[in-house]
Amino acid sequence: MTFVIPFVLLVVSLDAEPRRIVSLVPAVTEMLFAIGAGPQVVAVSSYDQDPPEVKTLPRVGALVDPDVERILSLRPDLVITYGSQADLQAQLARARVPFFDYRHAGLAAITETMRALGTRTGHAREAEAAARGIESRLAAIRAASAGWARPRTLLVFGRERGALRNIYASGGRGFLHDMLEAAGGANVFADVDRESVQATTELILARAPEVILEVRSADILTADEAAREAASWAPLASVPAVKRQRVVVLTGRGLTVPGPRVADVVQRMAEALR
């Protein structure tokens, strides 16, 4: 039987709550632990890093290379998959293994997904409390920034170290865009109906951001390294953000993960924009 809810598709049986969950989605792994379902997780993806408890769990591949044989050998009664993993989902369906089909969406989808996971895993009360906590913090951040002038902001989540090449920025759709807006910034690419924009220096000059905000989560930097990366924007001296020295590099795990730490990230963004 298949149930469709906003943002996620659940393929489930009417059995008891799952006791052996395999998660291929790091963001959802964090959600499971945040709602009290961590003890039910028996394996995670190759890229899972948080929370610390996942470090001792078996690894079963990821988005493009799921190890189906290993997954099935663990006898899961629920597998967390990405929406694009149609082949894996078909194999799980043939093996009669329920799956939770996760799809990235906007900021609101994070707490919606947490609630859905809570219902599915037997932790509805804990999930509701965790989701309400996140929503309450986000509401407080929005309220605090309500009277600010909203700076036109370029939100960069990918770039070559020490160079202005292969720059990837948030477009006007998706959780990164929503996080920036919640923090009090105005996305310079809000009119681009995509989650990401490959931004050339010419395009950045044309958009003239007042703040450049970089988030580095895969490439963790020291304070000195972050300062050097901020200085990499010096060649674009005519850009208002560079001219006024409003280039901020945030670094740390979880900054680009649409999971339960999202309010912490929005708070850091808000502080950088003040």
C-alpha positions in Angstrom: 0.0 0.0 0.0 1.3 3.5 -0.9 0.6 6.7 1.1 1.4 10.1 -0.4 2.1 13.1 1.8 3.7 16.4 1.1 7.4 16.2 0.2 7.9 12.5 0.7 6.4 9.2 -0.5 6.0 6.4 1.9 5.8 2.8 0.8 4.8 0.9 3.9 3.0 -2.2 5.2 0.6 -2.1 8.1 3.0 -3.9 10.4 4.4 -2.6 13.6 6.9 0.2 13.7 10.2 -0.6 12.0 13.0 -2.0 14.2 15.8 -2.2 11.6 16.1 1.0 9.5 18.7 1.6 6.8 19.2 5.2 5.9 20.9 6.3 2.7 20.2 10.0 3.3 22.4 11.8 5.9 19.8 14.5 6.5 17.2 11.9 7.4 19.6 10.0 9.5 20.0 13.1 11.7 16.3 13.5 11.8 15.8 9.9 13.0 18.2 10.4 15.9 16.7 13.8 16.7 13.2 12.2 17.1 14.4 9.3 19.2 14.5 6.6 16.5 18.3 6.4 16.5 18.4 2.9 18.2 16.4 1.6 15.3 19.0 2.6 12.7 21.2 -0.4 11.7 23.2 1.1 8.8 23.8 4.4 7.1 25.2 5.8 3.9 28.9 6.2 3.0 28.6 10.0 3.7 26.9 10.0 7.1 29.0 11.8 9.7 26.4 13.0 12.3 25.4 12.4 15.0 28.5 10.6 16.5 26.6 7.4 17.0 26.6 6.7 13.2 30.4 6.2 13.2 30.1 2.6 14.4 27.3 1.6 12.0 27.8 -0.3 8.8 28.1 1.7 5.5 25.9 0.6 2.6 26.7 3.0 -0.3 25.0 6.2 -1.1 22.9 8.0 -3.8 24.7 6.6 -6.9 26.1 3.4 -5.5 23.8 1.7 -3.0 25.0 -1.8 -2.1 21.7 -3.6 -2.5 23.0 -7.0 -1.5 24.4 -5.6 1.7 21.3 -3.6 2.4 19.1 -6.7 2.1 21.5 -8.8 4.1 20.8 -6.5 7.1 17.1 -7.5 7.0 15.7 -4.0 7.1 12.1 -3.3 7.7 12.4 0.2 6.4 15.0 1.8 4.0 15.3 5.6 3.6 15.9 6.4 -0.1 16.3 9.5 -2.3 13.5 10.3 -4.7 15.9 9.7 -7.6 16.7 6.1 -6.6 14.0 4.5 -8.7 16.0 1.4 -9.5 16.8 0.8 -5.8 13.1 1.4 -4.9 12.0 -1.2 -7.5 14.4 -3.8 -6.1 13.2 -3.1 -2.6 9.6 -3.4 -3.7 10.4 -6.8 -5.3 12.0 -7.9 -2.1 8.9 -6.6 -0.2 11.0 -4.2 1.9 9.2 -0.9 2.7 10.9 2.4 1.9 10.6 6.0 2.7 11.2 8.1 -0.4 12.9 11.4 0.6 13.0 14.4 -1.6 14.8 17.7 -1.0 12.4 20.7 -0.9 12.1 24.0 1.0 12.7 24.8 4.7 9.2 23.8 5.7 9.8 20.3 4.3 12.4 19.6 7.1 9.8 19.7 9.9 7.2 18.1 7.7 9.6 15.2 7.1 10.4 14.9 10.8 6.7 14.6 11.6 6.2 12.0 8.9 9.2 10.0 10.2 7.8 10.2 13.7 4.5 8.7 12.6 6.2 6.0 10.6 8.7 5.0 13.3 6.6 5.2 16.4 8.0 8.5 17.7 5.2 10.9 16.7 5.3 12.7 20.1 9.1 13.2 20.1 9.0 14.3 16.4 6.3 16.8 17.1 8.2 18.3 20.0 11.5 18.5 17.9 9.7 20.0 14.9 7.9 22.6 17.1 11.2 23.5 18.7 12.8 24.2 15.3 9.8 26.1 14.0 9.7 28.2 17.2 13.4 29.1 16.9 13.0 30.0 13.2 10.0 32.2 14.0 12.1 34.0 16.7 14.9 34.6 14.2 12.4 36.0 11.6 10.9 38.3 14.2 14.3 39.6 15.3 15.2 40.5 11.7 11.8 41.9 10.8 12.9 45.5 11.2 16.2 45.2 9.4 17.0 46.5 5.9 17.4 43.2 4.1 20.8 43.2 2.4 21.1 41.8 -1.1 23.0 38.7 -0.5 24.9 36.2 -2.6 24.7 32.8 -0.8 27.6 30.6 -2.1 27.8 26.9 -1.2 30.5 25.8 -3.6 33.7 27.3 -5.0 37.3 26.3 -5.7 39.6 27.1 -2.8 41.5 30.3 -3.3 39.9 31.1 -6.6 36.8 32.6 -8.1 36.1 29.6 -10.3 33.2 27.0 -10.2 31.1 29.2 -8.0 27.8 27.7 -7.1 25.2 29.9 -5.3 21.6 29.5 -4.1 18.9 30.2 -6.6 15.4 31.3 -5.6 14.1 27.9 -4.7 15.0 25.3 -2.0 16.0 25.1 1.6 19.2 27.3 1.3 17.2 30.1 -0.3 14.5 29.8 2.5 17.2 29.8 5.2 18.7 33.0 3.8 15.4 34.7 3.7 14.6 33.5 7.3 17.9 35.0 8.4 17.0 38.4 7.1 18.8 38.4 3.7 17.4 39.1 0.2 18.8 36.5 -2.3 20.3 38.2 -5.3 19.2 35.2 -7.4 15.6 35.1 -5.9 14.2 35.5 -9.4 16.0 32.3 -10.7 13.6 29.4 -10.2 16.2 26.8 -9.5 17.9 25.5 -6.3 21.4 26.4 -7.6 23.1 28.9 -10.0 26.6 28.5 -11.5 27.6 32.1 -11.0 30.3 33.6 -13.2 32.2 36.7 -12.0 30.4 38.7 -14.7 27.0 37.6 -13.4 28.1 38.5 -9.8 29.2 41.9 -10.9 25.9 42.5 -12.6 23.9 41.4 -9.5 26.0 43.6 -7.2 25.4 41.8 -3.9 25.8 43.9 -0.7 26.8 40.8 1.3 28.6 37.6 0.1 27.9 34.8 2.5 29.7 31.5 1.9 28.9 28.2 3.7 31.5 25.5 3.8 30.4 22.2 5.3 32.4 19.6 3.3 35.6 21.7 3.3 36.0 22.6 6.9 38.3 25.6 7.4 40.2 27.0 10.3 39.7 30.7 11.2 42.8 31.7 9.2 41.8 29.6 6.2 38.3 31.2 6.3 39.8 34.7 6.3 42.0 33.8 3.3 39.0 32.5 1.5 37.1 35.7 2.2 40.1 37.6 0.8 39.8 35.6 -2.4 37.0 37.9 -3.5 39.4 40.9 -3.7 39.6 40.9 -7.5 35.9 41.9 -7.6 36.6 45.2 -5.8 33.7 47.0 -7.4 31.1 44.6 -5.9 29.5 46.4 -2.9 30.1 43.4 -0.6 33.8 43.4 -1.4 34.2 47.1 -1.3 32.5 47.3 2.1 34.3 44.2 3.4 31.1 42.3 3.9 32.3 38.9 2.8 31.7 36.2 5.4 32.7 32.6 5.2 30.9 30.2 7.6 32.4 26.8 8.1 31.3 23.7 10.0 29.6 20.4 9.4 25.9 20.5 8.8 25.7 24.0 7.3 24.2 22.6 4.0 22.3 19.7 5.5 18.5 20.1 5.6 18.1 18.5 8.9 17.4 19.2 12.6 20.4 21.6 13.0 18.8 24.0 10.5 17.8 26.6 13.1 21.4 26.8 14.3 22.6 27.5 10.8 19.9 30.2 10.2 21.0 31.8 13.5 24.6 31.9 12.3 23.5 33.4 9.0 21.5 36.1 10.8 24.4 37.1 12.9 26.6 37.3 9.8 24.1 39.6 8.1 23.8 42.1 10.9 
